[in-house]
Amino acid sequence: MKIYPVSLGCPKNAVDFEIILGGLEDFEIVDNIRQANICLVNTCAFIESATQESIDTILEISQENPNVKLFVSGCLPQRYGKELIDLLPEVDLFLTCQNPRQAAEQIRSFLGLPEGKESYRRPLTPLPYAYVKISEGCDNRCSYCTIPSIKGGFRSRSQEKILQTAYQLADQGVRELILVAQDTTSYGKDLGVKNGLAKLLNVLHRIKGIEWIRIMYTHPAGWDDYLIDAVAEMDKVVKYIDLPIQHVSDSILERMGRRVTRKQIEVLIEKMRERIPMLALRTSLILGFPGEGHDEFNELVEFVEKQKFDRLGAFEYSAEEGTRALNWTDDVTQRTKTERRNMIMELQADISAFKNQSLIGQKLLVLVDQYDRDRNSTIGRTQWDAPEIDNTVILPETVQVGRFYRAEIQSADVYDLYAI
């Protein structure tokens, strides 16, 4: 069996995808759809544009190789279920289960193959970092978000299973663990474990071979002094916090169902910066949410100017099926949403350029991720950057991939540092 794998969406999706491929360990992976007799597309359907990308990808693949057996997993079939059967007859089987190990067995059963061996994660490209999913689903019920309707309520993975995964990854040469979930700060609450994320960090911190531990997707309402101190005190936990605030106007935050106020966000950020040395703070924002008038947007602009986040992503609001906000009057035009997003990102570009320029002449510890043939160089990251979404460090081609390297920064632009 020759399989052509396509993975769309977030790192949480990527984890599931690698586990499905692990259950198909006897399948040969090919990088050309025309060489394949099987294709697996792991889809995203978080917002309308992601849903459309998933559908377009499926149609393109079926046109390129009409004879391929096409399997579709991930958020698209989990969100829309049987509706897709008539919409996409090109697909041989939609995998609606949320358990990736079961999804692999569904594929094997459909093809008339015996059960696979105990499945493991099968990364498409060996990298010095790996994502570790610590929970599934979400209980926050933000008014704009489809995750609870797709993934269900919040469910923590057991610490034992997370540790098993982490030790396996360390044995494979992974140097950085990146903890992901819909809401990492809620880890352990459903299990009755107090300070669950901090306790998990403590046990992961002891794993030999793991040098960096990064936390993504934290909710502002989930932070407390105990967790802040844990990040500050553990050497292997990178001094980087992903804190999606989405907005700062109290009226918008309330409509979004974010469970925090502007004042609480400000106090939290101040605490983090005071107690965590050399902290880099990433956030994300939603522009054009219903009710975001000029005053609310200007308040957000002023906040971004004042806080000077190290990393920032901005997204235009999209009304989604299955959310409370779907039926609200969307009183911000698409043009205005785009203009506001562009304004925020231009502001952030200036902030990022200034911060990067301040690093010229410094020697920074860099984890080297991969070789870039186009640039004839290697690509790495500092502890203040998550892969694929944050800044990179461009290094000479002679630097060995998978290693840490003390790099001297020679020059910088908006999102890249250049080093020797």
C-alpha positions as CSV (number, residue, x, y, z in Angstrom):
1,M,0.0,0.0,0.0
2,K,1.3,3.4,-1.0
3,I,-0.2,6.3,0.9
4,Y,-0.1,10.0,0.1
5,P,-0.8,11.9,3.4
6,V,-2.1,15.4,3.6
7,S,-2.5,17.2,6.9
8,L,-4.4,20.4,7.3
9,G,-5.0,22.6,10.3
10,C,-3.4,23.1,13.7
11,P,-0.7,21.2,15.6
12,K,-3.4,19.4,17.6
13,N,-4.6,18.0,14.2
14,A,-1.0,17.1,13.4
15,V,-0.7,14.9,16.5
16,D,-3.8,12.9,15.6
17,F,-2.5,12.6,12.0
18,E,0.8,11.1,13.1
19,I,-1.0,8.6,15.4
20,I,-3.2,7.5,12.5
21,L,-0.1,7.0,10.3
22,G,1.5,5.0,13.1
23,G,-1.4,2.6,12.8
24,L,-0.6,2.3,9.1
25,E,3.1,1.6,9.7
26,D,3.2,-1.1,6.9
27,F,2.0,1.5,4.3
28,E,4.7,3.2,2.2
29,I,4.5,7.0,2.4
30,V,4.9,8.7,-1.0
31,D,5.2,12.4,-1.8
32,N,3.3,12.3,-5.2
33,I,-0.4,11.6,-5.3
34,R,-0.1,9.9,-8.7
35,Q,2.2,7.3,-7.1
36,A,-0.4,6.5,-4.4
37,N,-3.2,4.0,-4.3
38,I,-4.4,5.5,-1.0
39,C,-4.7,9.1,0.2
40,L,-5.5,10.2,3.7
41,V,-6.6,13.9,4.2
42,N,-6.7,15.1,7.8
43,T,-9.0,18.1,7.7
44,C,-9.7,21.3,9.6
45,A,-13.1,22.9,9.9
46,F,-12.6,25.4,12.7
47,I,-13.8,28.3,10.6
48,E,-15.4,28.7,7.2
49,S,-12.1,29.3,5.3
50,A,-10.6,26.2,6.8
51,T,-13.6,24.1,5.8
52,Q,-13.4,25.4,2.3
53,E,-9.7,24.6,2.1
54,S,-10.4,21.1,3.2
55,I,-13.1,20.6,0.6
56,D,-10.9,22.1,-2.2
57,T,-8.0,19.9,-1.2
58,I,-10.2,16.8,-1.4
59,L,-11.5,17.8,-4.9
60,E,-8.1,18.6,-6.2
61,I,-6.7,15.2,-5.1
62,S,-9.6,13.3,-6.6
63,Q,-9.0,15.1,-9.9
64,E,-5.2,14.5,-9.9
65,N,-5.7,10.7,-9.2
66,P,-9.3,9.5,-9.8
67,N,-8.3,6.0,-8.9
68,V,-7.0,6.7,-5.4
69,K,-8.8,5.4,-2.4
70,L,-9.6,8.6,-0.5
71,F,-10.0,8.7,3.3
72,V,-10.9,11.8,5.2
73,S,-10.3,12.3,8.9
74,G,-10.3,15.2,11.4
75,C,-12.6,18.1,12.1
76,L,-14.6,18.1,8.8
77,P,-16.3,14.7,9.2
78,Q,-16.5,15.2,13.0
79,R,-18.4,18.5,12.4
80,Y,-20.6,17.7,9.5
81,G,-20.9,13.9,9.6
82,K,-23.3,12.3,7.2
83,E,-24.0,15.6,5.4
84,L,-20.7,15.0,3.5
85,I,-21.6,11.7,1.9
86,D,-23.7,13.3,-0.8
87,L,-21.6,16.5,-1.0
88,L,-18.3,14.7,-1.6
89,P,-19.0,11.3,-3.3
90,E,-15.3,11.3,-4.3
91,V,-14.5,10.2,-0.7
92,D,-14.4,6.5,-0.1
93,L,-14.7,6.7,3.7
94,F,-15.2,9.5,6.2
95,L,-13.6,8.8,9.6
96,T,-15.9,10.3,12.1
97,C,-14.4,8.9,15.3
98,Q,-12.2,11.2,17.4
99,N,-9.8,8.4,18.4
100,P,-7.0,8.4,15.9
101,R,-6.0,4.8,16.7
102,Q,-9.5,3.7,15.9
103,A,-9.4,5.7,12.7
104,A,-6.4,3.8,11.6
105,E,-8.2,0.5,12.2
106,Q,-11.2,1.8,10.2
107,I,-9.0,2.3,7.2
108,R,-7.4,-1.2,7.6
109,S,-10.9,-2.8,7.9
110,F,-12.2,-1.0,4.9
111,L,-9.2,-2.2,2.8
112,G,-9.7,-5.8,4.2
113,L,-6.4,-5.7,6.0
114,P,-5.7,-7.3,9.4
115,E,-5.4,-5.2,12.5
116,G,-2.2,-3.3,12.8
117,K,0.4,-3.5,15.5
118,E,0.3,-1.4,18.6
119,S,0.4,2.0,16.8
120,Y,3.0,4.7,17.5
121,R,3.4,8.2,16.2
122,R,4.8,8.3,12.7
123,P,6.1,11.8,12.0
124,L,6.2,12.8,8.3
125,T,9.4,14.8,8.8
126,P,11.8,14.1,11.7
127,L,12.2,17.3,13.7
128,P,13.9,18.2,17.0
129,Y,10.5,19.3,18.3
130,A,7.2,17.4,18.7
131,Y,3.7,18.4,19.8
132,V,2.1,16.6,22.8
133,K,-1.6,16.8,23.1
134,I,-2.5,16.9,26.8
135,S,-6.3,17.1,26.5
136,E,-9.2,17.1,24.1
137,G,-12.3,19.3,23.8
138,C,-13.2,22.5,25.7
139,D,-15.6,23.7,28.3
140,N,-15.1,27.4,27.9
141,R,-18.0,27.9,25.4
142,C,-16.7,31.1,23.9
143,S,-19.6,32.5,21.8
144,Y,-17.6,32.5,18.5
145,C,-16.0,29.0,18.8
146,T,-17.0,25.7,17.2
147,I,-14.6,23.5,19.1
148,P,-17.1,22.3,21.8
149,S,-19.6,21.2,19.0
150,I,-16.8,19.4,17.1
151,K,-14.7,18.0,19.9
152,G,-17.0,17.9,22.8
153,G,-16.4,18.8,26.5
154,F,-12.9,19.0,28.1
155,R,-11.1,15.7,28.7
156,S,-7.6,15.5,30.1
157,R,-5.3,12.8,29.0
158,S,-3.9,10.9,31.9
159,Q,-0.4,12.0,33.2
160,E,0.7,8.4,32.6
161,K,-0.1,8.4,28.9
162,I,1.4,11.9,28.4
163,L,4.6,10.7,30.1
164,Q,4.7,7.6,27.9
165,T,4.5,9.7,24.8
166,A,7.1,12.1,26.1
167,Y,9.6,9.4,26.9
168,Q,9.1,7.8,23.5
169,L,9.7,11.2,21.8
170,A,12.8,11.8,23.8
171,D,14.1,8.3,22.8
172,Q,13.6,9.3,19.2
173,G,15.8,12.4,19.6
174,V,13.2,15.1,20.2
175,R,14.6,18.0,22.2
176,E,11.6,20.2,22.6
177,L,8.1,19.2,23.8
178,I,5.3,21.6,22.8
179,L,2.2,21.0,24.9
180,V,-1.1,21.6,23.0
181,A,-4.8,21.4,23.7
182,Q,-7.9,23.6,23.2
183,D,-7.1,25.0,26.7
184,T,-3.9,23.8,28.3
185,T,-4.4,25.8,31.5
186,S,-7.5,23.6,32.3
187,Y,-5.4,20.4,32.4
188,G,-6.4,18.1,35.2
189,K,-9.5,20.0,36.4
190,D,-11.8,17.3,35.1
191,L,-9.7,14.7,37.0
192,G,-10.0,16.6,40.2
193,V,-6.3,17.5,40.1
194,K,-5.4,21.0,41.5
195,N,-2.6,22.8,39.7
196,G,-2.6,20.1,37.1
197,L,-0.6,21.8,34.4
198,A,2.1,22.9,36.9
199,K,2.4,19.4,38.2
200,L,2.6,18.0,34.7
201,L,5.4,20.4,33.9
202,N,7.2,19.2,36.9
203,V,7.3,15.6,35.8
204,L,8.1,16.4,32.2
205,H,10.9,18.6,33.4
206,R,12.7,15.4,34.7
207,I,12.9,13.6,31.3
208,K,16.5,13.2,30.2
209,G,17.1,14.5,26.6
210,I,14.3,17.0,26.7
211,E,15.7,20.5,26.9
212,W,12.8,22.8,26.2
213,I,9.1,22.5,27.2
214,R,6.7,25.0,25.6
215,I,3.1,25.6,26.5
216,M,0.6,26.7,23.8
217,Y,-3.1,27.9,23.9
218,T,-3.4,29.1,27.5
219,H,-6.5,30.8,28.6
220,P,-6.1,34.1,30.6
221,A,-8.7,32.9,33.1
222,G,-6.7,29.7,33.8
223,W,-3.5,31.3,35.1
224,D,-2.7,31.7,38.8
225,D,0.4,32.5,40.9
226,Y,1.2,28.8,41.2
227,L,1.5,28.3,37.5
228,I,3.3,31.6,36.9
229,D,5.9,30.5,39.5
230,A,6.2,27.1,37.9
231,V,7.1,28.6,34.5
232,A,9.5,31.0,36.2
233,E,11.4,28.4,38.2
234,M,11.7,25.5,35.9
235,D,14.8,25.8,33.6
236,K,13.5,23.6,30.8
237,V,10.2,25.5,30.6
238,V,10.9,28.1,28.0
239,K,10.1,31.7,29.0
240,Y,7.4,32.1,26.4
241,I,3.7,32.3,27.0
242,D,1.0,31.9,24.4
243,L,-1.9,33.9,25.8
244,P,-4.7,34.5,23.3
245,I,-6.7,37.4,24.8
246,Q,-8.9,37.9,21.6
247,H,-9.8,41.5,22.7
248,V,-9.6,44.0,25.6
249,S,-12.9,45.9,25.4
250,D,-14.9,44.7,28.4
251,S,-18.1,44.8,26.3
252,I,-16.6,42.6,23.6
253,L,-14.9,40.2,26.1
254,E,-18.3,39.7,27.8
255,R,-20.1,39.0,24.4
256,M,-17.3,36.6,23.5
257,G,-17.7,34.8,26.8
258,R,-14.1,35.1,27.7
259,R,-14.6,35.2,31.5
260,V,-12.0,38.0,32.0
261,T,-12.0,41.8,32.0
262,R,-9.4,44.2,30.6
263,K,-8.2,44.9,34.1
264,Q,-7.7,41.2,34.9
265,I,-5.7,40.8,31.6
266,E,-3.5,43.8,32.5
267,V,-2.8,42.5,36.0
268,L,-2.0,39.1,34.7
269,I,0.5,40.4,32.1
270,E,2.1,42.7,34.7
271,K,2.6,39.7,37.0
272,M,4.0,37.5,34.3
273,R,6.5,40.1,33.2
274,E,7.6,40.9,36.8
275,R,8.1,37.3,37.8
276,I,9.2,35.4,34.7
277,P,12.7,36.5,33.6
278,M,13.3,37.3,29.9
279,L,9.6,36.5,29.1
280,A,8.3,36.6,25.5
281,L,4.5,37.0,25.3
282,R,2.4,35.9,22.3
283,T,-1.2,36.8,21.9
284,S,-4.0,36.5,19.2
285,L,-6.8,38.9,18.5
286,I,-10.2,38.7,16.7
287,L,-11.1,41.7,14.7
288,G,-14.6,42.8,13.7
289,F,-16.5,40.8,16.3
290,P,-20.2,41.9,16.4
291,G,-20.4,45.1,18.5
292,E,-16.8,46.2,17.8
293,G,-17.3,49.8,16.9
294,H,-14.7,52.5,16.5
295,D,-14.3,53.0,20.2
296,E,-13.8,49.3,21.0
297,F,-11.3,49.0,18.1
298,N,-9.3,52.1,19.1
299,E,-9.1,50.7,22.7
300,L,-7.6,47.5,21.2
301,V,-5.1,49.5,19.2
302,E,-4.1,51.6,22.2
303,F,-3.6,48.4,24.2
304,V,-1.4,46.7,21.6
305,E,0.7,49.9,21.4
306,K,1.1,50.0,25.2
307,Q,1.8,46.3,25.8
308,K,4.2,45.7,22.9
309,F,3.6,42.0,22.6
310,D,6.6,40.1,21.4
311,R,4.5,38.0,19.0
312,L,1.0,38.6,17.8
313,G,-1.5,37.1,15.4
314,A,-4.8,38.8,14.3
315,F,-7.8,37.2,12.6
316,E,-11.0,38.5,11.1
317,Y,-14.2,37.3,12.8
318,S,-16.2,34.7,10.9
319,A,-19.7,33.7,11.9
320,E,-19.8,29.9,12.3
321,E,-22.6,27.3,12.5
322,G,-23.1,25.9,16.0
323,T,-22.0,29.0,17.8
324,R,-24.0,31.4,20.0
325,A,-22.7,34.4,17.9
326,L,-24.1,33.0,14.7
327,N,-27.4,34.7,14.9
328,W,-26.1,38.0,16.2
329,T,-26.1,41.0,13.9
330,D,-22.7,41.1,12.2
331,D,-22.5,44.9,12.2
332,V,-18.9,45.1,10.9
333,T,-18.3,44.9,7.2
334,Q,-15.8,42.5,5.7
335,R,-13.9,45.5,4.3
336,T,-13.6,47.0,7.8
337,K,-12.5,43.7,9.3
338,T,-9.7,43.4,6.8
339,E,-8.7,47.1,7.3
340,R,-8.6,46.6,11.1
341,R,-6.6,43.4,10.9
342,N,-4.1,45.1,8.5
343,M,-3.8,48.1,10.8
344,I,-3.1,45.8,13.8
345,M,-0.5,43.7,11.9
346,E,1.3,46.8,10.6
347,L,1.5,48.1,14.1
348,Q,2.8,44.8,15.3
349,A,5.4,44.7,12.4
350,D,6.9,47.9,13.7
351,I,7.0,46.5,17.3
352,S,8.6,43.2,16.0
353,A,11.2,45.0,13.9
354,F,12.2,47.2,16.9
355,K,12.5,44.2,19.2
356,N,14.5,42.2,16.6
357,Q,16.9,45.1,16.0
358,S,17.7,45.2,19.7
359,L,19.0,41.7,19.5
360,I,21.8,42.5,17.0
361,G,25.2,41.7,18.6
362,Q,23.8,39.3,21.2
363,K,24.6,35.6,21.3
364,L,21.4,33.5,21.7
365,L,20.8,29.8,22.2
366,V,19.1,28.5,19.1
367,L,17.5,25.1,18.4
368,V,18.2,24.2,14.7
369,D,15.1,22.8,13.1
370,Q,15.8,22.1,9.4
371,Y,17.9,22.8,6.4
372,D,16.4,25.2,3.8
373,R,17.6,24.3,0.3
374,D,16.1,27.5,-1.2
375,R,18.2,29.7,1.1
376,N,21.1,27.3,1.3
377,S,21.0,27.8,5.0
378,T,19.6,26.2,8.2
379,I,16.6,27.5,10.1
380,G,16.4,27.7,13.9
381,R,14.5,29.3,16.7
382,T,15.2,30.9,20.0
383,Q,13.2,29.9,23.1
384,W,11.0,32.9,22.4
385,D,9.6,31.4,19.2
386,A,7.2,28.5,18.5
387,P,7.7,26.7,15.2
388,E,5.7,27.7,12.1
389,I,4.1,30.8,13.7
390,D,6.9,32.9,15.2
391,N,10.2,34.4,14.2
392,T,13.1,32.3,12.9
393,V,16.9,32.5,13.0
394,I,18.7,32.0,9.7
395,L,22.0,30.2,10.2
396,P,24.9,29.0,8.0
397,E,24.3,25.8,6.1
398,T,27.1,24.0,8.0
399,V,25.2,24.1,11.3
400,Q,23.9,20.7,12.2
401,V,20.1,20.2,12.3
402,G,18.7,18.9,15.6
403,R,21.3,20.6,17.8
404,F,21.4,23.6,20.0
405,Y,23.7,26.4,18.8
406,R,25.0,29.6,20.3
407,A,24.4,32.1,17.5
408,E,25.6,35.7,17.3
409,I,22.9,37.9,15.7
410,Q,24.4,39.9,12.8
411,S,21.2,41.5,11.3
412,A,17.5,41.4,11.6
413,D,14.3,42.2,9.8
414,V,10.6,42.2,10.9
415,Y,10.3,38.5,11.5
416,D,13.8,36.9,11.0
417,L,17.2,37.1,12.7
418,Y,20.4,36.4,10.7
419,A,23.3,34.9,12.6
420,I,26.7,33.3,12.4
